[in-house]
Amino acid sequence: MWCCLLGGLCFPQACRSVESSVNEPSPVHSADWKEWDVLNVRTRAPVKLDEWLESLSRYDIVYIGEEHHNQFHIEAALKILQFLVDRNFRPVLALEMFGWDGQAALDRYVAPDASEVNRQEFLTDSHWIQNWGGSFDDYAPLLDFARAHRLMVRAMNPPKPFIRGVVKKGLAGARTEPEWNHWGMATETIVDDPLYRERILDQLRQCHGGGAPEDYQTMYEASMVRDEAMAKTLVATWNALRVEGTSYGPIVSYTGGGHVQYNLPIPKRVARRLSDELAQTTVYLTSFEPTRQAEIRQSMEDGLADYLWLTPMGKHGPPRRCR
């Protein structure tokens, strides 16, 4: 399975879902798959797009996992957002691409008068290069949509220097640093799930061979902290929406696919914090090409996500195993 650094996690763990009215036809041969098909992982078959999009409105959190900087994955996310908006929902967009230190800049950028915001100032104030990098134009359509429809946007990620501190000093050492309290992590429980540990350490060794055991351990701890922190963001957003009684929802979480794989990295941590109070579903976006059909079949057999959405290939080509 392809993955991203500190993000590609492969675990068979399901999260609670709501009953779906989406048609579930009998499994079809993969030769019948085509670009833009949405596959029900349980049945291994395509579903009707409009019925499936309608079913997403009944979830509290919809997790979308992308291949980074794939323009067709942005397009897929916009299809979901547009469908929800057209039916008078006000989804909250949560983005991995922005750190907590960029939330104020995000709020200004998507405000109704954001046309007056200087883009370069926004990239500086949101710490785009520091926390994410690459072309902002790839992700700008998501923010433009949020601004046009006055949607709430939440930065999911802890700042990159915070995570690098865990890689450098390990979890125990990072906890003693002022940043741990500054970012509200002092009271957080970082759950070391045995399955999570087994899988991610194996992937770290595959992607970064030749390292010392202590290096893999701190990289693993950084991955664990990052997923826990992003779960913290989603839970705080969910709780705020309930307390305020606003008309916003559902939450649409947009991250790299590694953070939603097998429903474990972020979804399981959110479910742990909120118990059975909410319904979640995962949508894994993946470039479709005939040579990858066996890989896609295997990922469904392993329970990669609730749904796989087959998209055209992005400008950077097929996903790389390690990024």
C-alpha positions as semicolon CSV with decimal commas, in nm:
position;residue;x (nm);y (nm);z (nm)
1;M;0,000;0,000;0,000
2;W;0,128;0,347;-0,091
3;C;0,188;0,585;0,193
4;C;0,325;0,921;0,304
5;L;0,592;0,986;0,564
6;L;0,446;0,959;0,914
7;G;0,105;0,903;0,758
8;G;0,071;0,569;0,578
9;L;-0,095;0,343;0,830
10;C;-0,245;0,008;0,745
11;F;-0,483;-0,134;1,003
12;P;-0,809;-0,333;0,982
13;Q;-1,030;-0,130;1,217
14;A;-1,381;-0,013;1,140
15;C;-1,553;0,295;1,278
16;R;-1,924;0,323;1,345
17;S;-2,131;0,411;1,041
18;V;-2,489;0,502;0,974
19;E;-2,724;0,288;0,772
20;S;-2,691;0,373;0,404
21;S;-2,959;0,364;0,139
22;V;-2,694;0,349;-0,134
23;N;-2,763;0,067;-0,376
24;E;-2,520;-0,218;-0,318
25;P;-2,511;-0,423;-0,638
26;S;-2,342;-0,758;-0,665
27;P;-1,965;-0,743;-0,700
28;V;-1,845;-0,681;-1,054
29;H;-1,521;-0,773;-1,225
30;S;-1,259;-0,502;-1,196
31;A;-1,248;-0,476;-1,575
32;D;-1,575;-0,285;-1,542
33;W;-1,419;-0,018;-1,319
34;K;-1,361;0,325;-1,468
35;E;-1,245;0,669;-1,365
36;W;-1,480;0,844;-1,121
37;D;-1,638;0,521;-1,001
38;V;-1,706;0,511;-0,626
39;L;-1,653;0,157;-0,497
40;N;-1,826;0,025;-0,188
41;V;-1,539;-0,157;-0,020
42;R;-1,771;-0,408;0,147
43;T;-1,937;-0,516;-0,178
44;R;-1,640;-0,439;-0,409
45;A;-1,886;-0,277;-0,652
46;P;-1,962;0,074;-0,780
47;V;-2,246;0,270;-0,624
48;K;-2,472;0,532;-0,780
49;L;-2,299;0,866;-0,731
50;D;-2,601;1,080;-0,641
51;E;-2,735;0,825;-0,393
52;W;-2,393;0,790;-0,236
53;L;-2,346;1,165;-0,207
54;E;-2,687;1,188;-0,045
55;S;-2,584;0,925;0,210
56;L;-2,282;1,133;0,314
57;S;-2,511;1,402;0,453
58;R;-2,618;1,161;0,728
59;Y;-2,268;1,134;0,875
60;D;-2,124;1,364;1,138
61;I;-1,770;1,341;0,998
62;V;-1,676;1,250;0,641
63;Y;-1,306;1,170;0,605
64;I;-1,154;1,225;0,261
65;G;-0,804;1,087;0,203
66;E;-0,611;1,226;-0,093
67;E;-0,291;1,177;-0,289
68;H;-0,115;1,507;-0,222
69;H;-0,128;1,773;-0,494
70;N;-0,360;1,567;-0,719
71;Q;-0,594;1,817;-0,882
72;F;-0,860;1,552;-0,941
73;H;-0,875;1,481;-0,570
74;I;-0,947;1,847;-0,505
75;E;-1,219;1,818;-0,767
76;A;-1,366;1,515;-0,589
77;A;-1,373;1,698;-0,256
78;L;-1,545;1,994;-0,422
79;K;-1,810;1,759;-0,564
80;I;-1,892;1,647;-0,209
81;L;-1,894;2,001;-0,072
82;Q;-2,106;2,131;-0,358
83;F;-2,361;1,852;-0,316
84;L;-2,394;1,930;0,055
85;V;-2,424;2,305;-0,002
86;D;-2,684;2,255;-0,275
87;R;-2,897;2,070;-0,018
88;N;-2,869;2,349;0,237
89;F;-2,600;2,190;0,452
90;R;-2,314;2,402;0,581
91;P;-2,017;2,166;0,595
92;V;-1,715;2,254;0,807
93;L;-1,393;2,197;0,614
94;A;-1,099;2,066;0,819
95;L;-0,764;2,069;0,637
96;E;-0,440;1,886;0,711
97;M;-0,257;2,136;0,494
98;F;-0,267;2,411;0,757
99;G;-0,117;2,418;1,105
100;W;-0,281;2,552;1,418
101;D;-0,054;2,856;1,396
102;G;-0,227;2,949;1,070
103;Q;-0,588;2,947;1,194
104;A;-0,617;3,324;1,229
105;A;-0,487;3,372;0,875
106;L;-0,733;3,111;0,749
107;D;-1,022;3,292;0,917
108;R;-0,925;3,616;0,746
109;Y;-0,880;3,450;0,408
110;V;-1,225;3,290;0,397
111;A;-1,408;3,590;0,544
112;P;-1,667;3,750;0,311
113;D;-1,436;4,046;0,239
114;A;-1,136;3,821;0,180
115;S;-1,093;3,955;-0,172
116;E;-0,894;4,230;-0,007
117;V;-0,648;3,982;0,144
118;N;-0,307;3,974;-0,019
119;R;-0,229;3,614;-0,114
120;Q;0,141;3,641;-0,035
121;E;0,063;3,788;0,305
122;F;-0,178;3,501;0,365
123;L;0,084;3,240;0,277
124;T;0,329;3,408;0,511
125;D;0,083;3,451;0,797
126;S;-0,050;3,096;0,761
127;H;0,307;2,954;0,755
128;W;0,224;2,767;0,435
129;I;0,582;2,695;0,332
130;Q;0,683;2,593;0,682
131;N;0,387;2,364;0,750
132;W;0,309;2,223;0,407
133;G;0,488;2,362;0,102
134;G;0,432;2,298;-0,265
135;S;0,194;2,493;-0,483
136;F;-0,080;2,671;-0,291
137;D;-0,273;2,690;-0,619
138;D;-0,340;2,317;-0,584
139;Y;-0,544;2,372;-0,268
140;A;-0,672;2,724;-0,324
141;P;-1,000;2,598;-0,481
142;L;-1,103;2,449;-0,146
143;L;-1,057;2,782;0,031
144;D;-1,218;2,975;-0,251
145;F;-1,524;2,749;-0,225
146;A;-1,538;2,799;0,151
147;R;-1,518;3,175;0,112
148;A;-1,784;3,183;-0,161
149;H;-2,025;2,984;0,054
150;R;-1,923;3,129;0,390
151;L;-1,814;2,795;0,530
152;M;-1,604;2,744;0,842
153;V;-1,249;2,615;0,783
154;R;-1,033;2,452;1,050
155;A;-0,656;2,398;1,046
156;M;-0,605;2,038;1,160
157;N;-0,232;2,002;1,204
158;P;-0,004;2,098;1,491
159;P;0,275;2,325;1,361
160;K;0,556;2,144;1,181
161;P;0,826;2,258;1,430
162;F;0,618;2,102;1,709
163;I;0,621;1,763;1,534
164;R;0,989;1,794;1,448
165;G;1,052;1,839;1,818
166;V;0,899;1,496;1,881
167;V;1,115;1,342;1,608
168;K;1,425;1,499;1,763
169;K;1,359;1,447;2,134
170;G;1,103;1,171;2,147
171;L;0,763;1,193;2,311
172;A;0,894;1,207;2,667
173;G;1,139;1,483;2,583
174;A;0,887;1,684;2,382
175;R;0,642;1,683;2,672
176;T;0,887;1,889;2,879
177;E;0,906;2,168;2,620
178;P;0,700;2,489;2,656
179;E;0,534;2,426;2,318
180;W;0,355;2,123;2,461
181;N;0,160;2,344;2,699
182;H;0,134;2,631;2,452
183;W;-0,055;2,417;2,201
184;G;-0,286;2,263;2,459
185;M;-0,134;1,914;2,454
186;A;-0,052;1,885;2,824
187;T;-0,382;1,719;2,911
188;E;-0,398;1,503;2,599
189;T;-0,366;1,125;2,614
190;I;-0,144;0,990;2,336
191;V;-0,269;0,636;2,286
192;D;-0,005;0,385;2,178
193;D;-0,221;0,131;1,997
194;P;-0,035;-0,204;1,951
195;L;-0,167;-0,257;1,597
196;Y;-0,082;0,101;1,506
197;R;0,269;0,051;1,644
198;E;0,328;-0,273;1,457
199;R;0,214;-0,139;1,123
200;I;0,370;0,204;1,121
201;L;0,709;0,089;1,245
202;D;0,712;-0,165;0,964
203;Q;0,633;0,106;0,710
204;L;0,891;0,344;0,852
205;R;1,155;0,075;0,812
206;Q;1,046;0,015;0,453
207;C;1,049;0,385;0,368
208;H;1,361;0,480;0,565
209;G;1,582;0,174;0,569
210;G;1,912;0,175;0,753
211;G;1,809;0,389;1,048
212;A;1,884;0,323;1,412
213;P;1,605;0,172;1,628
214;E;1,579;0,491;1,833
215;D;1,524;0,692;1,512
216;Y;1,230;0,475;1,411
217;Q;1,088;0,504;1,760
218;T;1,084;0,884;1,764
219;M;0,945;0,896;1,410
220;Y;0,671;0,660;1,520
221;E;0,597;0,877;1,824
222;A;0,578;1,184;1,601
223;S;0,327;1,008;1,376
224;M;0,121;0,904;1,677
225;V;0,122;1,260;1,818
226;R;0,029;1,409;1,483
227;D;-0,274;1,183;1,433
228;E;-0,382;1,236;1,793
229;A;-0,350;1,613;1,750
230;M;-0,558;1,613;1,434
231;A;-0,820;1,403;1,609
232;K;-0,813;1,662;1,888
233;T;-0,892;1,933;1,632
234;L;-1,191;1,745;1,494
235;V;-1,329;1,665;1,839
236;A;-1,293;2,027;1,953
237;T;-1,475;2,140;1,638
238;W;-1,753;1,886;1,689
239;N;-1,800;1,981;2,053
240;A;-1,806;2,353;1,970
241;L;-2,074;2,298;1,706
242;R;-2,291;2,107;1,953
243;V;-2,251;2,364;2,229
244;E;-2,323;2,657;2,001
245;G;-2,615;2,482;1,837
246;T;-2,513;2,617;1,498
247;S;-2,646;2,504;1,164
248;Y;-2,301;2,391;1,051
249;G;-2,224;2,031;0,958
250;P;-2,123;1,774;0,868
251;I;-1,747;1,807;0,922
252;V;-1,552;1,721;0,606
253;S;-1,197;1,622;0,698
254;Y;-0,948;1,648;0,412
255;T;-0,609;1,484;0,468
256;G;-0,361;1,256;0,302
257;G;-0,493;0,905;0,254
258;G;-0,250;0,767;0,511
259;H;-0,442;0,942;0,789
260;V;-0,769;0,762;0,711
261;Q;-0,646;0,422;0,595
262;Y;-0,825;0,130;0,760
263;N;-1,023;0,384;0,966
264;L;-0,755;0,386;1,233
265;P;-0,511;0,683;1,228
266;I;-0,753;0,971;1,290
267;P;-1,103;0,814;1,283
268;K;-1,035;0,565;1,562
269;R;-0,883;0,834;1,783
270;V;-1,186;1,056;1,725
271;A;-1,421;0,767;1,801
272;R;-1,232;0,693;2,123
273;R;-1,279;1,050;2,240
274;L;-1,648;1,071;2,147
275;S;-1,747;0,709;2,205
276;D;-2,064;0,626;2,012
277;E;-2,184;0,983;1,990
278;L;-2,115;1,030;1,622
279;A;-2,118;0,851;1,288
280;Q;-1,815;0,856;1,060
281;T;-1,725;0,732;0,713
282;T;-1,401;0,722;0,516
283;V;-1,351;0,797;0,147
284;Y;-1,014;0,703;0,000
285;L;-0,927;0,883;-0,324
286;T;-0,695;0,688;-0,551
287;S;-0,565;0,733;-0,904
288;F;-0,705;0,469;-1,135
289;E;-0,500;0,291;-1,397
290;P;-0,540;-0,065;-1,531
291;T;-0,202;-0,179;-1,397
292;R;-0,314;-0,110;-1,038
293;Q;-0,633;-0,315;-1,040
294;A;-0,484;-0,602;-0,841
295;E;-0,355;-0,355;-0,582
296;I;-0,697;-0,191;-0,556
297;R;-0,869;-0,528;-0,517
298;Q;-0,629;-0,622;-0,238
299;S;-0,682;-0,292;-0,060
300;M;-1,057;-0,354;-0,059
301;E;-1,013;-0,707;0,071
302;D;-0,805;-0,561;0,354
303;G;-1,070;-0,297;0,432
304;L;-0,876;0,012;0,328
305;A;-1,171;0,248;0,378
306;D;-1,549;0,248;0,353
307;Y;-1,535;0,376;-0,004
308;L;-1,270;0,404;-0,276
309;W;-1,318;0,681;-0,530
310;L;-1,127;0,608;-0,850
311;T;-1,003;0,931;-1,008
312;P;-0,792;1,022;-1,311
313;M;-0,417;1,031;-1,263
314;G;-0,279;1,356;-1,124
315;K;-0,010;1,565;-1,291
316;H;0,257;1,402;-1,073
317;G;0,173;1,053;-1,196
318;P;0,092;0,745;-0,985
319;P;0,130;0,768;-0,608
320;R;0,468;0,679;-0,469
321;R;0,498;0,423;-0,195
322;C;0,693;0,652;0,034
323;R;0,681;1,035;0,038
